[in-house]
């Protein structure tokens, strides 16, 4: 499914996307969630208090991304990418200075904006603009970086926490990004020309892709079908954030073995890699629009299993099924916006969709924490999440026929 010649011809730019999605791990909920108990213990915070701070900081980052993310359409990619990486290094260092809830708020805000926001936004927007016929494969290869982070980093952090405090670990992350990632991105992009396109299949491009309208961000915001798709787009991230930030509590409440936690993330990463490869191939073969109606089904199955099963290995299966949806969404959603709305103003469009995404992830932790504090059981919470996904998918299917590009002469 990954063409060797395609990878060889475009290896430098694909590596750039891979590095950025790997580094986005440092601002993702699955990673920050590992430090949740230690931060709450140091600052004497409850589940809901930490969830509220996390959600408000994430909410602010979503608003910031609307403006910051659009700038990728206005600046050279090398300047934008290096600035984003330096910002991530600063954010990681700032977390080591946290001594109260105000500093914690800003630390999480910086991490969510630089990591979850700008790293993924820069990688995906760059891949979607540079590649056309092979957009699905390019996005799936670049998102392998996050899969590596999800599978490798929990083991590494758990190991390091045996010897170092959580603040020392974050100091190491800051040094890693500043001293290794920033120079690597500069070396990779120094010969890149903005506006260039992929090396392979250029002759086929015009024949395979008739000219479509490039929608501006303001036009997309006024397009009604955009909002019918949003709940399905936002669902996996919104709900997974609530799960990952409270992963320890969920395992304890369901009496699952904690040994399965790291194993679950490893399998999550492996399945994510496989799903990335498959989804990239399917998007290039059939189009993102035709894949969309099916991508939520694995997560629906995962939630149903958690609700109904007492099997010891339920968390492993849950993580596997969630990985199938989340892995697919990494490729699918950027390809969907590109197919429907074009790529000329993709940075501005993605900044809006990512801000909605980050906004939704801000709701997850505080809502999950509130439900926990109100004594809702894990089964009840997962039942609510399953209901949301069913309704979101039905809403999208109602407008399915309208999700086609506008072709122009």
N, C-alpha and C positions, 0 to 999 in steps of 0.2 A: 504493500500500500504506500510505502515511502519510496519513491523513485530515486535510485542512487544518483543518476545523472542530474536530476533536479536539485538534490541536496548539494552535490558537488559544485554545480554552477552558482548556487546562491548561498553557499555555506557561511560566508561572513555575516550577511544580513540576518540569516536564520539564527546564528549564534547570538547576535545582538538581542533578538526577541527572547531567546532562551534565558539569557542572563537576567534580563529585566523581570521576566515572570518568576524566576527563582527568587530574586530579591524582593519581589512583592510579598513573599511569605512573611517577612518581618512585620508587615502591617496587616496581615490577615488574622481573622479571629481564631483559627485553629492554633496559630502560633502564640498569640497574645494570651489565649485561654490557658496555656500551660503555666503561665505566671500568675494567673488569677488568684489562687489560694495564698501565694506568698505576698502579693501586693495587698490583698485584703487584710492579711494578718499584720503586716507592717503599719497599715493605716487604720486598723480596727473598723473595717467596713463590712456591712452585711451583703448578702447576695444582691438584694434589690438596690442598695446604695451604689455598689460597684456597677451594676447594670445600668443605672440611671446616668452615672458619670460617663460610662462607655458610650451610651446611646446619644447623649447630648453632644459629646465630642465628635462622634461619627456623623451626627446630623449637621453640625457646623461644617465638617469637611465636605459633605455632599453639596452644600450651598457654595462653598469655595471652589469646588471642582467645576461648576458651571462656567465660571469665568476663567480659571487657570487652564482647564482642559482645552478650551477653544484656542489657546495660544499656539498649540501645535500646528495649526493651519497657517500661522503668521510668521513663525520663526524656523530657522534651519533645524533639522531634526537633531543634529549633533549638539547644538547649544541647548535645546530643550531637554534632551535626554541626560546630558551631563549635569545640568542644573537640578533635575529631578533626583539624580543619584546623590548629589551633594546634600540635598535637602533630606533624603532618607538617612544619610550618615549623621547629620545634625539631630534629626528626630530621635534616633537610637541613643545618641549621647544624652539628649535632654532627659530621657526617661531615667537615667542614672541619678539625676539631680532631684528627683521627686521626694518630697518630705511631707506634703499635705495634699488635700484633695484638689486645690486650685492648680498646682503644678501637675498633678496627675491628669486633670482635664486637658491641659494644653499638650502634655506629652502624648496622650492618646490621640488628640486631634492631629498633631503633626504626623504621627505614625500612620494613622488611617488615610490621611490625605496623600502623603508621600508614598506609602507602601501599597495599600489596597487600591488607592486612587490613581496616582500618576504612573507608577510602574506598569500596571496592567493597561492603562489607557495608552501610554506611549508605545508599548509593545504591540498591542492589537491594532491600533490605528495605523502604525507604520507598516505592519504586515498587510493589512487590507488595502492600503494605498499602493504599495509596491507590487503586490501580486494580484492577478486577475483570474486566469484560468486555473491556477493552482492555489487560490486563496485558502481553500479548506485545508490543504496539506500544509501550507505555510503556517497557518494559525495553529494547527494541531502540533506541529514540530516546536514552535516557539513556546506553547503552553506546557510542553514537557518539563520546562524549568520549574513551574509550580508543582507539578506532580513529583518531581525529585525532592523539592522542599517539603512537601507533605509526607513523603515516605521516609526521608532521611533526617530531617531536623528534629522531630520529636525524640528520636533515639539519642541524637547528639546532645540536645538540651537536657534531657533527663540524666544523661551521663555526666555532663558538666556541672549540673546542680549538686552532685555529690561532693564536689570539691570547691565550688565557688558560689558566692552569693548571686542572687538574680541580677543585681546591678552590675557586677563584674562581667557577667555574661553579656549584658547589653552593651557594655563598653567595648567588649571584643567584637560585637556585631558592627558597631560604629567604625572601628578601625578597619575591619574587613571591607566594608563598603567603600570607605574613603581611599584606602591604599591599594586595593585590588580591583574593585569593580569600576571605579571612575576611570583609571588609566586604561582598562580593557575596553570600555565603551569608546573612549577617545581613539584608540588604535583601530578599532573596527570601523568606526564611522568617518575617519579623517579623509578617506577617499570616496565617500558616498556623495553622489550628486542628488540634491532634492529634485523630485519630479521624475527620477529614473523609474524604469519598470523592470520586471523580472527578466532574466537572461533567456530562459527557455520559452518556447511556444509563442514568441511574439507574432509570427506570421499568421497564426491561427486566431489571434485575439479578435480582430475586427469581424471575421466570419462568424465566430462562435458567440460574440456578444454585440448585438446591435446597439446603437447608441441609445442610452436611456437618460431621462431627465435627472440632473443633479439638484436635489432639493436643498434649499437653505435651511438653517436651523429654525428660523421663524416659521417657514412653511410646514415643517414637520410638527412643530408645536401646535399648529392650527389644524392638523390632520386628525380626524376623529378615530380612524382605525389604529393609530399609534397607541391610543389609550385603551383600546380593546385588547391589545397584545400585552400591555405593560404588566398586568397582574401575573400572567404566566411567566413572563421574563423575570420578574422580581422574586417570584415565589421561592425557588431553590436557595438563593443567597440569603433572603430574609429569614427563612426557616432554619437553614443550616447554621447561620450565625447564632441563633438561640440555642441550638444543640451544642455547638462546639464551645461556646463560652461557658456552658454549664455541664461540660462532658463528665467531669468528676462526680458531680451530684447525680446525674442520670445513671451512671454506672453503679453508684452506691445505692440509689433508690430501687433499681431493678435487681440488685444483688448479683450483678455481673462481675466476673473476675477482672480485677484491675490489670492483670496480665494481658487481657484481650484488648486493652486500650491502645497500646503501642502497636500490637499486632494488627488491630483494626485499621490504624492509619497506614501501616505498611501495605496492607491489602488494598486499602482505599487508593493509594498511590499507584499500585500495579494495575488495578482495574482502570484507574483514570488514564494511564498511559495507553492501554489497549483501546479504551473508548475514544481517546483522542485520535488514534490512528484510524479507527473505523469511521468515526464521524467526519474526519477530514476527507476521507475517500468518498463517503456518501454525499457530502455537500458538493464536492466537485462533480460527482456522477449524476446526482438527481436535482440538486439545488437545496438551499437551506429551507425554503418555504415548504417543500414537500416533507421535510424531516420534522418540522416543528410540532405537528400534532401528536407525536409519539414520545417526545423527550421527557415529559413529566411522569410517564408511567412507571419507571423503575422506583422513583422516590415514593410514589403512591404505594407501591408494593412494600417498600421498606417500612413506612409508617404503619401500614396494616399489620405487618408481621410483629412489630413492637407491641401493638395493642393486643393482639390475639395469642401470641406465642410465649411460652415459658421455657423454650429451648435454650440450653446453655450458650449455644453459639449464635444466638439471635443478633448480638451486636456486630459480629463479623459479617453476617449477611446484610444487616442494615447498612453498614459502611460500604459494602460492595455495591448495593443498589443505589445508594446516594451518590457514589462515585460515578456511576454510569450517567446519571442525569447531569451532575456538575461538570464532568469531563466533556460531555456533549455540548453543554451550554457555552463553554469556553470558545469553541469554534463556531457554533451555530449562530449565536446572537450577533456578533460582529458581521458575519457573512449575511445575515438577514437584513441588517440595516444597509449594507453595501448593495445588495440585490434590489431592495425596494427603493432606496433613496439616492443611490450613487455614491461615489467616493470623494468628489471634489471638496465637499464640506463635511466630510466624515468626522473630522476632529471635533467640530462644533456639535454635531449631532450626538456623537458618543459621549461628549462631556455632559449633555443633558441626560442621556440614558444611564450613564454611570452615576450621575448625581442622584437620580431616582433610585438606582440600585443601592448606593451607599446610604441614602435616606431610609430605605426599607430595612437595611441591616442595623440602622440605629434603633428601629422599633423593636427588633428581635430580642436583644438582651434585656431591655427594661420590661417588656411584656412577659418574657419567660421568667425573669426574676420576680415580677409581681405575682404571677400565677403560682410560683413556688412558695412565696411568702404567704399567699392566701390558702395554702394547703391543698391546691389542686394536685392530683396524682399525675405521674408521668403518662399513664394511659389516657387520662382525660386531655392532657395537653397535646399529645400526639393525635388524638381524635379530632381536635380542633384544626390542627395543621393539615390533616388529611382532607377535611371538609373544604379548607381554603383551596387546596390544589385542584380538587374536583370542580369547584366553581370557576376557578381561573381558567382551566382548560376549556370548559364549556363556553365561557365568554369569548375566548379566542376563536374557537371553532365556528361561532355564530357569524364572524366576519371573514372566514377563511378565504372566500372567493375574491375578496378585495385586496389581498396581499400580493400584488403583482407590480412590477416596475412600470413606470410611464415611459413608453418608447417615443422617441422623437425622430424626425427625418434627418 
